[in-house]
Amino acid sequence: MNLQVSEEVKKEIFQLIATPGIEIEDIMKKTKLDSDTIINILSEEYMKCDLNHGRRICCRF
């Protein structure tokens, strides 16, 4: 399911996930989105910003 989420809600999700002690279930309650939508938003941002800096997972350790 492709659900359009506003930039304000995405910004709120990023702020919440950066807060220590906040889990996906807490974000689900605050934003009233399902876990798949939240995970998709976070994974899109991860891929867009290339937070892995181009390294393969096996090379990180």
Backbone as a ProteinNet text record, in pm:
[ID]
protein_1_A
[PRIMARY]
MNLQVSEEVKKEIFQLIATPGIEIEDIMKKTKLDSDTIINILSEEYMKCDLNHGRRICCRF
[TERTIARY]
84.5	0	89.6	66.3	145.2	63.6	95.8	23.1	105.3	41.6	111.1	116.9	235.6	256.4	316.7	263.3	311.3	453.4	520	657.2	659.9	555.8	549.6	546.8	470.9	462.6	596.4	660.1	791.1	891.8	889.1	980.9	956.8	828.5	795.3	847.3	835.5	885.4	1036.3	1109.1	1254.7	1294	1220.5	1250.6	1223.6	1113.2	1079.6	1178.9	1220	1311	1448.6	1482.8	1611.4	1609.9	1491.4	1478.2	1508	1600.5	1630.4	1507.4	1485.3	1375.7	1245.6	1238.3	1117.3	1129.1	1024.6	1024.4	919.1	919.7	827	682.2	651.3	514.1	470.2	562.9	531.5	503.8	582.9	562.9	430.2	394.6	266.4	150	157.8	50.7	40.9	156.7	156.7	115.8	158.2	130.1	9.3	-39.9	-152.6	-126.5	-0.7	39.2	75	67	104.2	256.2	306.1	451.5	517.2	448.9	506.9	530.8	437.8	452.7	570.2	581.8	691.4	825.9	834.4	958.8	994	894	920.2	974.3	918.2	965.9	1109.9	1140.3	1276.1	1375	1333.5	1424.7	1447.2	1344.3	1362.4	1462.7	1452.6	1545.5	1686.7	1697.4	1827.7	1892.9	1815.2	1869	1898.7	1814	1832	1958.7	1985.2	2101.4	2225.4	2211.6	2323.7	2400	2328.4	2387.5	2495.1	2500.3	2602.8	2731.1	2728.4	2842.3	2901.5	2813.5	2855.9	2924.5	2938.9	3005.8	2908.3	2958.6	2875.5	2868.5	2763.4	2743.2	2859.5	2912.1	3020	3147.7	3163.4	3285.4	3276.1	3163.2	3144.6	3208.6	3239.3	3288.9	3435.5
-116.6	0	123.7	212.5	334	449.9	491.4	596.9	724.4	835.1	963.4	1020.2	1053.4	1107.4	1246.7	1343.4	1480.6	1494.5	1598.9	1624.7	1653	1713.2	1741.8	1613.1	1514.8	1386.5	1313.8	1320.2	1257.3	1320.5	1452.7	1522.7	1479.2	1462.5	1416.9	1275.4	1188.6	1051.4	1052	1134.5	1141.4	1194.7	1291.6	1344.7	1240.6	1166.8	1065.6	950.4	905.6	790.8	828.1	956.2	1001.2	1018	1011.9	1027.5	894.2	893.1	768.1	715.5	586.9	523.6	514.3	580.2	575.4	457.4	377.8	262.1	280.1	189.3	197.7	198.1	119.8	115	252	324.8	458.9	554.3	542.8	627.4	594.1	465.1	423.5	489	494.7	554.1	704.3	773.5	919.1	965.2	892.5	935.2	865.3	761.8	682.3	621	579.3	508.6	365.8	276.1	137.5	122.8	14.3	-5.8	-16.2	-77	-89.2	47.4	139.5	273.8	345.7	334.5	399.5	341.6	210.5	145.4	185.3	195.2	236.9	379.3	469.2	608.1	612	537.6	535.8	472.6	366.6	301.1	387.5	460.6	552.5	661.5	715.6	819.6	762.7	640.1	574.1	560.1	513.9	495.7	629.5	728.4	859.4	927.6	916.3	982.5	895.8	769.3	675.3	677.9	649.9	653.6	547.5	452.6	349.5	396.7	512.6	571.7	478.7	404.7	321	192	163.9	41.8	-74.2	-189.1	-308.3	-344.9	-415.3	-450.6	-533.8	-624.9	-710.9	-631.8	-515.5	-435.4	-344.2	-337.2	-246.4	-298.8	-428.4	-486.6	-516.7
0	0	0	-96	-106.9	-51.4	68.8	137.9	132.7	92.1	88.9	229.9	273.6	407.2	391.1	464.5	452	506.8	462.8	508	658.5	712.1	856.2	937	889.4	959.1	948.3	830.8	815.2	910.9	921.1	1011.5	1155.6	1193	1327.8	1352	1251.6	1263.5	1284.9	1208.8	1222.2	1359.2	1410	1542.8	1650.6	1635.7	1734.9	1733.9	1615.1	1607.1	1661	1657.1	1709.2	1860.7	1921.2	2065.2	2134.5	2229.2	2301	2376.2	2366.8	2439.2	2360	2245.7	2162.7	2067.5	2059.8	1972.2	1863	1766.7	1653.5	1701.6	1804.6	1856.6	1908.8	1971.9	2021.3	1905.6	1800	1682.5	1615.9	1613	1555.4	1628.4	1760.4	1839.9	1817.4	1810	1796.3	1657.3	1553.3	1416.6	1355.6	1422.1	1373.2	1235.2	1214.8	1093.7	1129.4	1030.8	1058.1	1049.5	1103.6	1112.6	975.5	878.4	744.5	681.4	699	644.3	708.9	839.8	912.2	869.1	859.5	817.4	674.5	586.7	448.6	443	522.7	527.2	574.8	680.9	734.1	636.2	567.9	473.5	350.1	304.3	191.6	227.2	347.6	391.1	403.8	451.9	464.1	327	229	94.2	27.6	51	-11.3	40.1	168.4	229.2	227.7	188.4	184.7	316.5	424.6	557.1	577.3	488.2	494.4	426.1	364.5	294.6	190.6	122.6	11.6	49.7	176.7	219.6	224.2	193.9	208	355.5	392.6	532.4	585.5	504.2	552.9	580.3	521.7	540.7	661.5	725.2	838	964.8	969.7	1094.4	1087.5
[MASK]
+++++++++++++++++++++++++++++++++++++++++++++++++++++++++++++

